[in-house]
Amino acid sequence: MYALLRSLLFRLPAETAHYVSMNALKAACALPPLRALLRRSFRAAPVPRTHFGLSFRNPVGLGAGFDKNARYLRELDTLGFGFVEIGTVTPKPQAGNDKPRLFRLPKDGALINRMGFNNDGVEVVADRLKRWRERTGRLRADGSRLTIGGNIGKNKTTPNEDAWKDYVTCFSALHPYVDFFVVNVSSPNTPGLRALQERDALHGILTRLQALNQHVVPRPILLKIAPDLTETQLDEVVDLALEIGLDGLVATNTTISRAGLQTPAGEIDTIGAGGLSGRPLKERSTEVLHHLVTRAGGKIPVIGSGGIFTGDDALEKLAAGAALLEVWTGFIYEGPSIAQRICKVL
């Protein structure tokens, strides 16, 4: 069934198809009988996990970038995900990069995106999350709940020396409404952002967030890692995380590499810059995941992300040490039952 729907959606530009499909799902979920039918159809088997002091009804989450503005939480809850990362959210709204900025590579089971942190800004997103909490509460009728992470970043116009202020602003605004935070300094689509992965810059951002966290109900703070870091850089990230008591890591973001693609080089050149996700990222993201887990000696939980399409892909990430899993591109290619099908094998 989804193969037919996908063939139709793939006739549309990728970003258009995303909003067409999610708005159609939103319309369906607005009708209680249809929403109940969808919930039964996509219900994932309970596979509870506890990490960072939080309970997850299952370990299959949806990575940041899919629901940037917290518009589709009810719909993603209906599809059975254990958690969802909203964002990346920045202090001020921004339009992101020029379109087209999202591209499919069907021969590789991949996407290239250069979205550029397009989002409605933290005030609008925080208000949307507040209304979601007020409308639904934290528990569903069956006792489970959708855990929500807030992925935060800096505005494109903010200089790197002031980046920490943007992360503090987003943390403070979203804190009452999310369950955990993911600090995004690893997207390749904001100029200069990846420079914030250097030790001194990271230390300045993370220690300020940790200091804030001591004066409120603490929220777990995680850091999202690029797959393009060297082993030395990965070691420095882990050592810093242990030093400051970071709660977890996410491995990995998209890659700037184009190695080993089946899509013709000319087509790749025409697409241009952007982060690559999907199957071509699976091996490298698993290598990074395993390296982080080994270096940390199991002291820091790591969310595995990158190239997860099937139950076997999920088991491979778990075998490498992943505490939880995040899908994104796999959702596009495999369809809305991806969480359900992965949970069947866990």
Buried (B, 14 or more C-beta within 10 A) or exposed (E): EEEEEBEEBBEEBBBEBBEBBBEEBBEBBEEEEEBEEBBEEBBBBEBEBEBBEBEBBBBBBBBBBBBBBBBBBBBBBBBBBBBBBBBBBBBBBBEBBEEEBBBBBEEBBBBBBBBBBBBBBBBBBBBBBBEBBEEBEEEEEEEBBBBBBBBBBBBBEBEBEEBBBBBBBBBBBBBEBBBBBBBBBBBBBBEEBBEBBBEEBBBBBBBBBBEBBEEEEBBBBBBBBBBBBEEEBBBBBBEBBBEBEBBBBBBBBBBBBBEEBEBEEEEBEEBEEBBBBBBBBBBBBBBBBBBBBEBBEEEBBBBBBBBBBBBEBBBBBBEBBBBBBBBBBBBBBBBBBBBBBBBEEB
